[in-house]
Structures are given as structure tokens and as C-alpha cells.
Amino acid sequence: MRILIISIIAALVILSANTTQAQNKYDYLISIHTDFGDMKLLLFDDTPIHKANFLKLAQSGQYDSTVFHRVIKNFMIQGGFIKHQDQVAWDSLSYKERTLPNEIMDRHKHVHGALAAARIEDPEKRSDISQFYIVQNHKGSHFLDNKYTVFGQLIIGFEVLDKIVNQKLNGASPIKPTYMKVKVDKVKRKDIIKFYGSVYKK
């Protein structure tokens, strides 16, 4: 009995240590500032190519002053088109050099607030290297599941998402350009949970 109790205590100590270690791990909190307010998102660890690419573009300021150029109510907002300084050099790159391999996973659905990579029609379902969209439909846009790479999730700013789609539009284009500024903060996961609730999937 004594050995059993000691084993249980040891297991609890290890579990507690692992939990504390996990909570002390850092994550990247993405803030997208617009005239309508701020949206905050988390990027998924199991889509590492898309996560690293988005962080690189955001941290280098390349998303700043780009716009949400395609806005469709009860569907999504799309933005992140980056103009290239040397367009001729960019156009000379191969298709694979200008895109990302898909990281489509069945567990990541097009739920309300899902962050996903835009793409053109392509049998390999490769992603555009910079353009992304955020699902605004409150019921999700599940007809896109397993067709596009979902690589993050909105956690704060759903009302901002609604404001962006409810502005005056010319077709699917905002009459007044909706500019964004993207900020990346490295934050402990326990602090994200503290301020934003239990946002991590088990």
C-alpha cells in the first residue's frame, strides 16, 4: 500500500510539473488592427509551414498597410495581398516557389473565426504565400473543409469581424479601404489562458 501511495504521489508530481511546463511555454499572439477595432488570433502548431510563413511576413511588417480587399457577408473577409518590389523577379519564380504546400488537416474546420490560407484552383491545394481569410459566418463555412488549409483561429474581436463585413461595399470590395496593421507578441500560454480563456484544443 505504501509503495502504491508513493507511486501515485510521484505520478501527480510529474503531471503537475508537465502541466506547469506546458503553461510556461510561449506562444505567438497575433493582433490585427483596423479602423473597426482589433482582432486577436492564435496560429496552430500542427501547421508549422503556414505558421512560420505568417509570422515572418507579420514580424517584417509586410502585412502593414495591406487591405481586406474581398469582403462577403455571412462568409468571410480576405486580405494580405502583398505587392512585390521587384515584380519581374517575382513573376520569374516557379509556381511552387510562390506558394506553400497544403497542410490541410481534418481536425481544423472552417468554424466561425477560422484563419485559412487563400489559393487558386490547384489539384495540390497549395496555398497563396501571403493571402489569408477569416471565416465570418457564425455557423462556419464548412463547405470549404478539407479544401483549404486552416492554420489559426480568431479568439478576440468577433464583433470587429462583423463590423468589417457590414460596411458599405461595392460588390465584394469595401468602398473605403480597410487597412490592417499586424503585430506579433510572444506571450506565455498561461497568460493567454488567463486573459482570453481556455483557447487551446485538448
Secondary structure, 3 states (H helix, E strand, C coil): CHHHHHHHHHHHHHHHHHHHHHHHCEEEEEEEEECCEEEEEEECCCCHHHHHHHHHHHHCCCCCCCEEEEEECCCEEEECCCCCCCHHHHHCCCCHHHEECCCCCCCCCCCCCEEEECCCCCCCCCEECCCEEEECCCCCCHHHCCCCCEEEEEEECHHHHHHHHCCCEECCEECCCCECEEEEEEEEHHHHHHHHCCCCCC
